[in-house]
Amino acid sequence: MDPLTPELLALLFFVGLAAGFVDSIAGGGGLLALPVLLWTGLSPAAALATNKLQGSFGTLSATWRFVRSGHADLSRLREAILATFLGSALGAVAVQIVRAEFLERFIPAMLIAFALYFLFSPRVGDVDAHNRIGERAFAWSAGLGIGFYDGFFGPGTGSLFAVAFVALLGYNLRRATAHTKVLNLTSNVGALLFFILGGQVVWTLGLVMGAGQFLGAQLGSHMVVTRGAAIVRPLLVIVSLAISARLLIGDAWAALLNAVH
């Protein structure tokens, strides 16, 4: 790992700030944070674990603001929180014994489909629509499934939760984003606990970035509360496409390197 100079710590703080801002609105903050953590010289496992730590500060910050403003109702999410925590814990265990190549190929296509959904679906806006399933069914399908995905792999979890709230429960985008942060915090903490048990977290880097994440998430969640779909919808589309591009380019680059060697 690179020496912890004041310049490096300042860079990590501001990357955390930017990641927290973006993540609180549309998810995908890990696209900014994870490459920087790898650049410092951390192993992939340590970078993923430390990213979960710093990301938890952002989701905690955004969740706190959304709950205080009345946009997230924790009492209606109790079962979904339980299912999401269980799913993320199972995913964090599974990722240590199962190869993730299938998800790496499948997720970009799915996120592109989500971007198109956010762009063109009439259900996506500032007005609630009719729900398609009950809250219990949502908890043990979307909550458990997406929680598992976040513990196992991670990119695009915020987009997955957001589209589930909109498409299945009929939430408007402001409300969907607020409740997404609650479940995203749950899945982050569930996975983080198992990374801590594995001794993979680099605390100094995670806490510095976490301070930036907390601040950035406060700013981003304020924009969600005040501007709603006007800010959330385009950022969800951009982030979904950006994650897809990052995963696809990463696969192409790895294939090229393998061919050269």
N, C-alpha and C positions, 0 to 999 in steps of 0.2 A: 504494500500500500504506500502511496505517496506520503511524504512528511506532512503533518498537520500544521501548515503555515497559516498565518492570519488571512492571506489572500485566498487560500483554498477554503477555509472556513467561511469567509465572506461569500465566495462563489456558491458554496453549498446552501447557505442561507437564502440567497436570492433565487436560486433554482427552486428551492422549496417554496418560496413565496409565489413564484409563477405557477408551479405545479399545483399548489393549493387553490389558487384563484381559478384555474381552468377546471380542476377536478371537482370543485364545489358546484360548478355550473353544469358541466357535461360529462365528467369523468375523463379518464385518460391522462391524469397527471403523471402517472408512471412513465409515460413516453418521454417526459422531460427528466424525471428524477433517476430512473434506472440506468440510462446510458452514462450519466455523470458519475454515479456510484461505481460502475464498471471501469470508467476512465481513471478513478482514483487508485485502481489496482486491486480492488476486492475480487474474490472468486465469485462466480455466478451465484452460488448458494448464499454466500454472505451478502451479496448485493440484493438478491431477492428478499432476504430476511430483513435487512436494514431498510429497504424500501417499504416493507410492511409496517415497520416501526414509524418511520417518518410520515407515511401516508395515514396512519391512524390518528395523528394529530390533526390533520386536515379534515378528515371525516368527523372527528369529535367536535371540532370547531364549528363546522357547517351544521351538524346535527343540533348542537346546542342552540345556535341562532334560529334554526327553523322551528324547534320546539318552543322556544321563548316567544317567537312571533305568532305561534298558533297554526303554522302551516303543516306541522307533522304531529299526528295524534298517536302517541306511544301505546295508548290503551287498545287501539285497534290492530296493533302490530305484534302483540305479545307472542302469538303462536308463530308468526312469520320470523320473529327474532330468534326463537328457539330453533326452528327448522333451519334457518340460515346459519346459525352458529354450529349446529350439528353437521350440516353439509360442508362448511369450510374446514372444520376439524378433520372430517373424513378425507377431504381433498388434499389437505396438507400431509396426511399420512400416506395417501395413495401416490402422491407425486414422487415419493422416495422409492417406490417399487415398480411404477408403471412408466413407460416411455410416453412422451407427450407429442410425438410427431403427428399423430392423427389430428389433434386439436390445432396444431400449428398450421396445418393445411386447410382445415375446415373453417376456422374462425374468421379469416379475411373475407370469405364469401358471405358469411352470415352477417358481418358488420356492414358490408356494402348493402346488403338487403335492408338492414335496419336504417341506414342513411336514406335510402329511397323511401322507406316507410315514413320517417320523420319529415321528409321533404314533401310528400304528396298525400299522405293520409288525412282525410277530413277530421279524424278523431283527435289529431294532434293540435292543441291550441290552449286557450285560456279557459275553456268551458268544459266541465265534466261531461262524460258520455255515460251510456248504460254499461254496467259491468257484465261480463260474460261468464264469470265463475264466482263462487263465494270466496270469502276471505280465508276460510280453512283450506279449501282446495288450492288457493293461491300460495298459502304458506308452504304446503307440503309438495308442491310442484315447482313453482318459480323460486321460492325461498330456499328450499333444500337443493334444488338443481343448480341454481346460480351460485349459491354459497359453496357448493362442491367445486364448481368451476373456478371460483376465485381462489380457493385454497390450493387447487391443483395447477392452475395456469395463470389467470388473472387479467390480461389485457381486455379492455372493453366491458368490465363488470358493471360500471355505472350505466353504460348504454343498455346492457342487457336488462338491468333492473328497471330502467326508465321505460323501455318499450313494453316490459311486462305489466307495469302499473297502468300505462296508457291503454294497451291493447286488451288486457284481461280484466282490469278493475275499472276502466273508464276514467281514470284520473286525468285532470288537465295537467299541462306541463309543469306549472309551478308546484302543484301538489305532488306530482310524480317525482320531481327532483328532490323535494323535501323528504319524502318517505324513502327514496332511493338512498339518501345519505345515511339514514338510520340503519338500513340493512347492510350497506357497504361498510359502515363502522363495525357492525356485528361480524361480518365475514373477515374483515381485517384483523380484528382482535382474536377471533378463533384461530386463524392461520398463524398469527404472530406468536401465540402461546406455544405452539409446537415448534416454531423456529427457535424460540428462546430455550426450550428444553433441549434442542439439538445444539445449542451453543453457537449459533450462526450469526447472531446480531452484533453489529459493531456500534456500540452505544453512543460514542462521541459523535460520529457522523450522523447517526439517526436523530439524535436530540437536536443538533444544530439545524438540520434540515426541517425537523419537526416544528421548531420555533417559527421558521419561515412559512411552513405549511399552515400553521394555526392562523397566522396573520392573513395570508392569502385567501384562505377559506372564508374568513370573516368578510373580506371585501367581495368575494365572488357570491356568497350566499345573500349578501345585501342586494346585489344586482338582480338576483333571481326574485327576491321578494318584491322589489320595486318595478322590475321590467317584465317579468314573466316570460311568456313564449317568445317575445321579441328578441330576447337575448339567448334563451335556452335552445330554441329550435335550430337556428343556424349553427351554434356551437356543437350541438349533438351531431349534426350532419358532418361538420368539419372534422370533429374528433373521431367519429366512426371511420371516415375515409382515411384519416391520418394513421390510425392504428392498423387498418388493412394494408395500407401502402408500406408501413414499417415492417410488418410481418412478411409481406410478399417480397420486398426488396431484400430483407434478411435471408429468406430462403434462397433467392437467386444468387446472392453473394456467397453463401455457404456452398452452393452447388458449383459455382465458378472456382472457388478455392479448392474444392475436392477434385475438380477436373484438372487443375494446374498441378496439384501434388500427386 
